[in-house]
């Protein structure tokens, strides 16, 4: 007999305050990128294989009941992440939690939690240029991911609406499987683009007429995402596309000298895991990448920047790949590399050839 279908995902229907958010939750789930972005199973599979986490490291909220009747119906969250490495196994965690901020969506003035978080492995990249957090800031911090998870389990039922911008990143950093989400990146569109999602900076300017600071502040980011979500709800989803005023320079891979030790791999099928890319380079070029990060998916395809031990390793790997070479629209060379099961992926250089 065929396997029974999975149970339907919960919806926020427990109280009138929950119901306010129901259409926005449904709209978020209806976005073309939702299934890939919130694919907890795929991330778990990758982390379990990589040794970054195990099943006991993940949490899921309980059903709504008497225990949470006095808790907020919705919260807004934002997390800051850094990169850590286990000194024994040398495994990396590119999205280790280092700050978590939670705002009460029923009363945005109330900050329910705002704390730095001590990662379990040593930090190899603080990403201070993005989050403003330095080694000195984390020196005496005793609050851990487990403390953050305990807080979220006490606060959230499976019907608590979690609001945020690209909020899947925050939930994955918390290793929290949750389905009643309102993601402002998926509620708004760019004026001149059909695909892609607007940055919070462009969204704040377009929907709220508000400028964002250069360095992230997770309490402010949570409140701004909440205000954008409220704007969507108050207008019953009839919101204008936003102008692309700012480019995502902060979230792009920086093209300094080190970046030539990288190759962009894109058009990746949505079943691809980072180890598949590592295996592909090893099989086709006999060169093992130094690091393959988590794949960023949009719609049915994904991409990631693969790092090699040196510029020479990256150039040799590219030169060894067999495939039709052409320039992309920015003038950078790329190759179409055939896959064993059919189809192809594109491997692109980071800079134009001189």
N, C-alpha and C positions, 0 to 999 in steps of 0.2 A: 504494500500500500504506500502511496506517496506520503512524504513527511507532511505533517500539518503545517499550515502557514504560521509564521511568527505572530505573536499577539500584536495588536495595533499599538503604536507608540502613544504614551499618555498625552493628554491635552489639559491645559489649565482651566478646569471647570468647577473647582471646589467651592469657590465663593464668587460674588460679583466682582471683587477686586482682581481675582484671577482671570475671570472671563474677559476683562478689558483687553488683555493681551492675546487672546486666543487667535484672532485673525492674523496678527503679526507673527505668531509662532508658525501658523500654517503657511504664511507667505515666505518665511525663512526656509521652511522645509521644501517649498516649491521651487527654490532657486536651482538653476542648473548645476551649480557647484556644491550644493548641500551634501549630497550622498558621498562625495569624495572627501570634502572638508571634515565632515563628522563621522568618518569611517574609523571608529574606535578599534574595531576588530583588526584592520590592517596595521594600525600603529602598534597595537599589542603584539601582533605576530612579529613585526619587525623588532620591537624592544625585547621580546622573549628570546628571539633568535640571537640578538646582539648582546644579551645579558645586561641590558640597561634596566630592565624591571622584570618582575614576575607577577603572577596573578594576584598574590596577596598585597601587592603595592597599589592596586587599583580600588577605587570606591564607586559605589552607586547609591543614590538616595533611596530612602524608604517610601512606601506609599503614603499619601496624605492621610492624616488621622488626628485624633485629639491631641497627640503629642506636639503638633506644630501649629495649632490653631491661632496662637498669639504671635507667630513668626510672620515676617513680611510675605506678601503674596509674590513679590518680585524683587530682585536685587540686580544691581549693575556691578560687574567685576572688571578688573584689569590687572594683569600680571606683568612683571618684568622677568626676563630670562637671561641666563648667562650660559657659558659652555664649561662643562666639567669633564674631568678624566680620572678614571680609576687607575691609581699608580701601579696596581698589581697586574690587572688584565689588560691595561692600556685602552680599555673601551671608553668611548666618549658619549656624553649626553649633551647634545646641542641645545636643548631646551630645558635646562635645569632651573627650577623656580628660585628667584632671589628676592622678589617682593610681591606681595598680594594685597590688593585693596578691594574692599567690598562696601558698596553704598546701598542704603535702603531706598529702593525705587518708590516706595510709598511715601517716603519723606527724604528727598535727596540731600538735605542738610546733615542727615545722620550718617556718619561713617561707622559702619559696623565692625570693620577690621581694616587696619593699615599697618603692615609690619614688614620689615626685612626678613628674609628666610635664609637660613644657613644650609647650603647644599651639602649632601652627604659625601660627595667626592671633591677633591681639590679643584678650584676654579682655574681654568687655563685662558679664558677670555671673559672679562667682566662686562664687555660692551658698554663701557662708561660713556662713550660718545653717543649712545642711544638713550641709556637709562639713567645716567648720572651717578650710578652706584660704583664705588671703588672698593679695593681690598680693605682699606681702613674701615669703611662703613660696615663690612660684614664680620670684622675681627671678633667682636664679643657677642655676636648674635647667637641666641640659643634656640630660637623658634625654628622648627624644621617643617619639611613637607608633611610629615605625619601630623603635626599640630594643626596645620592648615586644613588637612583633610578631616580631622576630627571636628573642627569648627564648621566646615561645610556640611558634614553629615548631621550635625546638630541643628543647623539652620535650614537646610533644604529638604523638602519632600520631592517626590518625582514630578509634582505639579508646580513647584516653585519656578517662576519664570526667571531665567538667567539672561540678562541683557548685556551686550558688549559689542565691540567692533572686531570682526574676525575672531569671535569669541571661542571658536574651536581651539585656537592656540592656547588660550587661557585654561580651558578645560583639560586639554592634553597635558599642560604643564602641571596641573593639579592631579593628573591621572584620575579624572572624575568622568564617569560615563553618565551623561545627562541629555535629555531629549526635548525638554520644554525651553527652547532657546529663541531669543530674538536677536538676530545678528544684523546690525545696521549696515554692514558691508554688503549684505544680500537684499536689503530693502530699497536701496537707492541705486541709480545707474549714472554713468557719465553721459553728458550731453551728446557727444559725437562718437561714442563707442557702444557697440552692442554687447561685447563681452568685457570681462574684467570688472573689478569692483573699485569703488572710489576709496581713497584714503580718508582717514578720520579728519585730517587737516582740511582737505577739500570739502568734505561733508559739513564740517563745522562752519566753514565760510559760506557754502551754498545754502544750507538749510537754516542755520542759526545766525548768519552774518557775524561770525565770531572768529577771531584769529587764535591759533593754537601756539603755545611756546615751542621753541626748538627742541629742548630736552624733554623727554617724556616725564610726566608726573602721573602716576597711575590713578590717584584719586581724581584728578582733573579729567583724565581720559575716560574714566568710568562715568563721571557726571556728564561729560559731553556726549558720549554714546547714548546715555539714558535720555538726554534732552532731544537728540535726533530721533530716537525711538518714539518718544512721546509726541514729537512733531508728526511722525508717520501715523501714529494711532489717532491723534486728535483730528487729522485730516482724512481719516478712514482710508489710508493707503494712497490717496491721490496727491502725490508729491512730485515736484519737478525734478528732472535730471539735473545733476550738478556740473558746474564747469570744472575742467581739469586745470586749475591755476598753478598748483604745486606738483612737481614730479616727485616720485618716491626715492629721492637720492639717498635718504637715510637707510632704506630697506634694500637698496641694491647692493650687489657685491661691488666693493670699491675697486676701481681699476687702477691700482698702483702697481709697482713692479712685481709684487708677489702674485698678482692676479694672472699673470701670464703662465703661472704654474697651474692654471685651471682651464677646464673645458666646460662649455655649457652643453648639457645633453637634454634635448627636448623632444616633443611628440611622444612622450612615454605613455604606454597603455596604462589604464587605471589599476591594473593588477600588479604593476611593477613595485618591487621592494628595493631598497638601496643595495642589498647584497646581490641582486640580479645584475645591477650595473657594474659592480665590482667584478663579478664573474664574467660579464661580457668583455670588459677590457682585458682581463687576464687571458681569456680564451682567444680573442682576436688579435691581441698585440703583445702578449706575454709581459705586460706591464701592469702591476697592481696599483690602483689608486691609493693615495695616502688616506683620503677621507671622502666618503660619499654621504652627504647630509640627507635629512628627511626630504622626500620629494614634495614639491608644491604642486597641487593639482588644481586645475580649473576646468570645469566640464568633464569631458571624458579623457583628457590628456594632462600630463604633468611635465615638470622640468626640474633640473637641479644643477648646481655648479659643482663639478667633480674636481677635487684637489689632488695634485700629484706631488711627489717629493721635491721636484724642482721644475723650473721652466723647461729644461732639456727633456725631462721625462714626459711632460705634457706634449711637447712638440713631436717627440718620437712616437708617442701613442697615437696622436692625430695622423702623422705621416704613414704609420703602419696600417691604419684602418683602411679597408677596401670599401669604396663606395663612390657614387657619383658626386663630384665636388662642384659647388656653385657658390656664388655670393648671396647672402641674404639682403634684405632691403637697406640695411645699414652699411653694407659694403664689407662685412666680415665673412670669411670663408667658412663653409660648413660642408659636411659629407652626409649623404644618406646611407645609413648602414642597415643592411637587410637583417631581419630576425629569422631565427630557425623556424618559428611557427608561422612565418608569413608576415607581411608588413615591414615597416622600417622605423628607425628612430633617426634623429638628426644630431650630429655632434659638431659643435661650432666653436671656432676660436674666439678668444675674449677681445682681441684687438684686430684692427685692420692690418693686413700685410703691407709693409712699406714698399 
